[in-house]
Amino acid sequence: MHSIATPLLILLFLFCSAIIWFAGTKISFAIDIISKHFGIGEAMGGIIFLAIVTNLPEIAITCVAAYNGHMEIAASNILGGIAIQTVVLSVIDVFGVGKSAPLTYRASSVELIIEGLILIFILTLVLMGKFISPNIMAFHITPIEILIFAVWLFGIFILSKKDTLPSFLHAVKDVQEEKPKQAVDSDQETSGSVKPSIIWFSICAVLTLLAGWMLEVSGEELAGRFNMSGVIFGATILAASTSLPEISTGIASAKLKDYRMAMSDIFGGNAFLPCLFLLGSIISGKALISNLQPTDMFLTGLGILLTSIYMIGLIFRRKTQFARMGVDSIAVILVYILGIVGLVYLG
């Protein structure tokens, strides 16, 4: 990478971003067909399949950064990715839903509220993990990293048992917009195309992983040439680039009227991202969470705040819109902008 001219390196970075966008769109349609064929709920499809696959760039970046000892890029990409991927919901709100009602009104469900609580629980553990001594380690990992992974698995188990939850949890009204006849007919037409969808899913997953690896390598070189700190770069430009799968899959899911899957992809993916601290610690031999910087803690708090705003939107379900966005999306954008300004001064 050192021998490549800066303009060519920028083109390589943009080309990898385009691959991620294309692959993310194809993955969304494939998951929609696979979920319907195997009877997987929209929220479960989002938290398990989309959440992991659309985070393949983050997985690749964490592995490469941890292997090369660039802990600040690995941590800021994970935590900055959570914040910016939450903002992606506002993009889906504008371009994927329409004028009749905002995304949180259409997607409101018990599953999504549970996913949001799981995410806040995990991010709280990240904040607490900073104060765990790095000397308490086994196989290069700390108890808090194992606990985060266990909470994520427990969250999946809880969602799979939603129908058996106590009745008071169903006080939040489940809303599922009826699909237009054309969409229903499309579902029936694609019901027999599971094998091609699985093939497309596999190919696009590999492309997403490889493109994510190239993003980290080329992006790290570009950040050095432009004298940008690893934390700021990882939390903004790199996090935005690796969020392209969430944008493409989210808008595509919303166009398919799978509003819950669109939000579940974001909430589920954000809950999965802190699990990468476990992977990064194993690869680097150092406890990533124990070595978090103040900027990383700031990003974690920002992620909690943005998630909470959307959870309020899911609970109250207001139809009010401004510029094709719900009030919650507008609040999220404003808070994120203020957060990034604060991050620049903090960094």
Secondary structure, DSSP 8 states (H G I E B T S, - for coil): -TTS-HHHHHHHHHHHHHHHHHHHHHHHHHHHHHHHHHT--HHHHIIIIIHHHTTHHHHHHHHHHHHTT-HHHHHHHHHHHHHHHHHHHHHHIIIII-SSS-HHHHH--HHHHHHHHHHHHHHHHHHHHTTS-TTS-BTTB-HHHHHHHHHHHHHHHHHHTGGGS-GGGGGS--------HHHHHHHHHHTT-HHHHHHHHHHHHHHHHHHHHHHHHHHHHHHHHTT--HHHHIIIIIHHHHTHHHHHHHHHHHHTT-HHHHHHHHHHHHHHGGGHHHHHHHHHSS-TGGG--HHHHHHHHHHHHHHHHHHHHHHH----EETTEEHHHHHHHHHHHHHHHHHHHH-
